[in-house]
Amino acid sequence: MPKGQSSCVSDSPSSKKYSKYSKLSFFRAHGVSGRTRSPTASGSYTYTVTATGCASQTASVTGTITVNPDATVALSSAANTANQTVCMNHAIQTITYTVGATGTGATVTGLPPNVNYSGSTNITISGTPNVSGVYVYTVTATGSCGPATSTGTITVYPLENPAFTYPNVTNCKFGTTAASITGLAGGTFSATPAGIVWLSTATGNIDLANSAVGTYTIKYVTPGTTPGGCKDSTTFSITITTAPNAAFHYASALYCQS
């Protein structure tokens, strides 16, 4: 082995052949029993090789091995940010990692669509996932020595379906009209501006006869009962108009048959 060399924790130092009688004090002290092994701790180590022969004669040689640490990567944002559960189209909490030791950069794989990372030794993960699913991501730090990895999970739940409709866009001011919920039922209806008289804000049924004439934006919000509780909403526009006047009369109430 050369008298002075630099190595990484995960590497094997260069080999040099010694007499079978040599006392390899450095290697034995650090768990290395053969000619080449991988050191398990970083640091600077001075070793001595002592050869013994006849008449108690000895000879020795010393050298230094500097063991550099592998790259490191550690979560630097709050502990609960590494593993998150979010609704689709909602931004995740920003996640940050710090690369250290001999690490000079990092890559991140496995992120949800529309979630990205930036930075080299200070990694920032952010974005708004737009596809549901379970995503296990891996941060890999690299450098002059061995790599290091850290993983996390982002679970993205789909939004509930708020689809609904009414049979008519324009309605006369009499009778009632009922909403048809084609998405997830159990939510709540509302209207703007004021003037709608509801038979039920759960079903969306409207009392047209007692509602004010006007154009309304009807909004439906889902109940949030699916896994993840990801509510969504949509709107539908209706108009209530004055009912036509069907009154009529004749010029006279009495007429001769001829």
C-alpha positions as CSV (number, residue, x, y, z in Angstrom):
1,M,0.0,0.0,0.0
2,P,1.4,3.4,-0.8
3,K,2.6,5.3,2.3
4,G,-0.1,8.0,1.9
5,Q,-3.4,7.8,0.1
6,S,-7.0,9.2,0.2
7,S,-10.0,6.9,0.1
8,C,-13.7,6.9,0.6
9,V,-15.7,5.1,3.3
10,S,-17.2,2.9,0.6
11,D,-14.0,2.2,-1.3
12,S,-11.2,-0.3,-0.9
13,P,-7.7,1.2,-0.4
14,S,-5.0,0.4,-2.9
15,S,-3.3,-3.0,-2.2
16,K,0.4,-3.5,-1.5
17,K,1.9,-6.9,-0.8
18,Y,3.7,-7.4,2.5
19,S,5.6,-10.3,4.1
20,K,3.4,-12.9,5.7
21,Y,5.0,-12.0,9.0
22,S,4.0,-8.3,8.9
23,K,1.7,-6.9,11.6
24,L,-1.0,-4.9,9.8
25,S,-1.9,-2.9,12.9
26,F,-4.1,-0.3,11.0
27,F,-6.3,-2.8,9.3
28,R,-6.8,-5.0,12.3
29,A,-7.7,-2.0,14.4
30,H,-10.4,-1.0,12.0
31,G,-11.9,-4.3,11.2
32,V,-9.9,-5.1,8.1
33,S,-8.2,-8.5,8.1
34,G,-7.0,-8.9,4.6
35,R,-5.0,-6.9,2.1
36,T,-7.8,-4.8,0.8
37,R,-11.1,-4.0,2.5
38,S,-13.5,-1.0,2.7
39,P,-12.9,1.2,5.7
40,T,-16.0,1.8,7.8
41,A,-15.3,5.2,9.3
42,S,-14.0,8.5,7.9
43,G,-10.9,10.1,9.3
44,S,-7.2,10.3,8.9
45,Y,-5.3,7.1,10.0
46,T,-1.6,6.6,10.5
47,Y,-0.7,3.0,10.2
48,T,2.5,1.1,11.0
49,V,3.7,-2.1,9.4
50,T,6.3,-4.0,11.5
51,A,8.3,-6.8,10.1
52,T,10.1,-9.3,12.4
53,G,13.0,-11.6,11.5
54,C,15.9,-13.4,13.0
55,A,17.5,-12.4,16.3
56,S,14.6,-10.3,17.2
57,Q,15.4,-7.8,14.4
58,T,12.5,-5.6,13.3
59,A,11.8,-3.2,10.6
60,S,8.8,-0.9,10.3
61,V,7.2,1.5,7.8
62,T,4.4,4.0,8.4
63,G,1.9,5.6,6.2
64,T,-1.4,7.6,6.3
65,I,-4.8,6.8,4.9
66,T,-7.3,9.6,4.8
67,V,-10.9,8.2,4.6
68,N,-13.4,10.7,3.2
69,P,-17.0,10.4,4.2
70,D,-19.7,9.4,1.6
71,A,-22.2,12.0,0.6
72,T,-25.1,12.7,2.9
73,V,-28.6,13.9,2.4
74,A,-31.0,15.0,5.1
75,L,-34.5,16.4,5.3
76,S,-34.3,20.1,6.3
77,S,-37.9,21.0,6.2
78,A,-40.4,20.0,9.0
79,A,-40.5,16.3,9.7
80,N,-44.1,15.9,8.5
81,T,-43.3,17.2,5.0
82,A,-41.4,14.1,3.8
83,N,-44.6,12.1,3.6
84,Q,-47.7,14.0,2.6
85,T,-51.4,13.4,1.7
86,V,-52.9,16.0,-0.6
87,C,-55.9,16.5,-2.9
88,M,-55.4,16.7,-6.6
89,N,-54.9,20.2,-7.9
90,H,-53.8,21.4,-4.4
91,A,-50.2,22.4,-3.7
92,I,-48.0,20.2,-1.5
93,Q,-46.1,21.6,1.4
94,T,-42.6,22.6,0.3
95,I,-40.1,19.9,1.0
96,T,-36.4,20.7,1.4
97,Y,-33.3,18.5,1.7
98,T,-29.7,19.4,2.4
99,V,-26.7,17.6,0.8
100,G,-23.6,17.3,2.9
101,A,-20.1,15.8,3.4
102,T,-18.6,15.0,0.0
103,G,-21.9,15.4,-1.8
104,T,-21.9,18.0,-4.6
105,G,-25.4,17.6,-6.1
106,A,-28.6,15.6,-6.0
107,T,-31.4,14.2,-8.2
108,V,-35.0,13.5,-7.3
109,T,-37.0,10.8,-9.0
110,G,-40.6,9.5,-8.6
111,L,-42.4,12.8,-8.0
112,P,-46.0,13.2,-9.0
113,P,-46.8,15.0,-12.3
114,N,-46.5,18.8,-12.0
115,V,-44.3,18.5,-8.8
116,N,-40.7,19.4,-9.4
117,Y,-37.4,20.0,-7.6
118,S,-34.7,22.6,-7.9
119,G,-31.3,23.3,-6.4
120,S,-28.0,21.4,-6.1
121,T,-27.0,21.0,-2.5
122,N,-30.1,22.6,-1.1
123,I,-33.0,20.7,-2.8
124,T,-36.5,22.2,-2.9
125,I,-39.5,20.1,-3.9
126,S,-42.8,21.9,-4.7
127,G,-45.7,22.0,-7.0
128,T,-49.4,21.1,-7.5
129,P,-50.0,17.5,-8.4
130,N,-52.6,17.0,-11.1
131,V,-52.8,13.2,-11.3
132,S,-54.0,11.0,-8.4
133,G,-51.9,8.1,-7.1
134,V,-49.3,7.1,-4.5
135,Y,-45.8,8.4,-5.4
136,V,-42.6,7.2,-3.6
137,Y,-39.8,9.6,-4.5
138,T,-36.1,9.2,-3.9
139,V,-33.5,12.0,-3.3
140,T,-30.1,10.8,-4.3
141,A,-27.0,12.8,-3.3
142,T,-23.8,12.2,-5.3
143,G,-20.2,13.5,-5.1
144,S,-16.6,12.4,-5.0
145,C,-17.4,9.4,-2.7
146,G,-20.4,7.1,-2.3
147,P,-24.0,8.3,-2.8
148,A,-26.7,8.7,-0.2
149,T,-30.4,8.4,-0.6
150,S,-33.6,9.5,1.2
151,T,-37.1,8.6,0.3
152,G,-40.6,9.9,1.0
153,T,-44.2,9.4,-0.2
154,I,-46.7,11.8,-1.6
155,T,-50.3,10.5,-1.8
156,V,-52.6,12.4,-4.1
157,Y,-56.3,11.7,-3.8
158,P,-58.8,12.5,-6.7
159,L,-61.4,15.2,-6.4
160,E,-65.0,14.2,-5.9
161,N,-67.3,14.6,-8.9
162,P,-69.7,17.6,-8.5
163,A,-71.5,17.3,-11.8
164,F,-75.2,18.3,-11.8
165,T,-77.8,19.9,-14.1
166,Y,-81.3,21.2,-14.3
167,P,-83.9,20.3,-17.0
168,N,-84.2,23.8,-18.2
169,V,-82.0,26.9,-18.3
170,T,-84.9,29.3,-18.6
171,N,-87.8,28.7,-16.2
172,C,-91.2,30.4,-15.8
173,K,-92.1,31.6,-12.4
174,F,-94.5,28.8,-11.4
175,G,-94.1,25.3,-10.1
176,T,-90.8,23.8,-9.1
177,T,-87.6,22.4,-10.7
178,A,-85.4,19.6,-9.5
179,A,-81.6,19.2,-9.9
180,S,-80.2,16.1,-11.3
181,I,-76.9,15.2,-9.6
182,T,-74.8,13.0,-11.9
183,G,-71.7,13.2,-9.6
184,L,-71.5,12.5,-5.9
185,A,-74.7,13.2,-4.0
186,G,-74.9,14.4,-0.4
187,G,-73.4,17.9,-0.9
188,T,-74.9,21.4,-0.6
189,F,-76.5,23.8,-3.1
190,S,-76.3,27.6,-2.9
191,A,-77.2,30.4,-5.2
192,T,-76.1,34.0,-6.0
193,P,-77.5,36.6,-6.0
194,A,-80.1,36.1,-3.3
195,G,-83.7,35.4,-4.5
196,I,-83.9,31.6,-4.8
197,V,-86.4,29.8,-2.6
198,W,-85.1,26.3,-1.9
199,L,-87.2,23.3,-1.3
200,S,-84.0,21.6,-0.3
201,T,-80.3,22.7,-0.4
202,A,-79.4,19.1,-0.2
203,T,-81.2,18.0,-3.4
204,G,-81.1,21.3,-5.2
205,N,-84.9,21.5,-5.7
206,I,-86.2,25.0,-6.2
207,D,-89.6,26.6,-5.6
208,L,-89.9,28.6,-8.8
209,A,-93.2,30.2,-8.0
210,N,-91.9,31.9,-4.9
211,S,-88.4,32.7,-6.2
212,A,-87.6,36.2,-7.5
213,V,-87.3,36.8,-11.2
214,G,-83.7,36.9,-12.3
215,T,-80.6,35.0,-13.5
216,Y,-78.8,32.9,-10.9
217,T,-75.6,31.0,-10.5
218,I,-76.3,27.7,-8.8
219,K,-73.3,26.2,-7.0
220,Y,-73.0,22.6,-5.8
221,V,-70.2,21.5,-3.3
222,T,-69.6,17.8,-2.8
223,P,-69.8,16.4,0.7
224,G,-66.1,15.3,1.2
225,T,-67.0,11.7,2.1
226,T,-64.5,9.9,-0.2
227,P,-61.0,8.8,1.0
228,G,-59.0,12.0,1.3
229,G,-62.1,14.1,1.7
230,C,-61.3,16.0,-1.5
231,K,-64.4,18.3,-2.1
232,D,-65.0,19.9,-5.4
233,S,-67.6,22.2,-6.8
234,T,-69.2,23.4,-10.1
235,T,-71.9,25.8,-11.1
236,F,-75.0,26.0,-13.4
237,S,-76.8,29.1,-14.5
238,I,-80.6,29.3,-14.6
239,T,-83.0,32.2,-15.3
240,I,-86.5,32.6,-13.8
241,T,-88.9,34.7,-15.9
242,T,-92.4,36.1,-15.4
243,A,-95.0,33.5,-16.5
244,P,-96.9,34.5,-19.7
245,N,-100.3,36.2,-19.1
246,A,-103.0,33.8,-20.5
247,A,-105.9,36.2,-19.9
248,F,-108.3,37.0,-22.8
249,H,-111.8,38.4,-23.4
250,Y,-114.4,38.9,-26.1
251,A,-116.0,42.1,-27.1
252,S,-119.4,41.1,-25.7
253,A,-120.6,38.4,-23.3
254,L,-123.9,37.9,-25.3
255,Y,-124.2,37.0,-29.0
256,C,-127.2,36.0,-31.2
257,Q,-127.1,32.6,-32.8
258,S,-127.6,34.2,-36.3
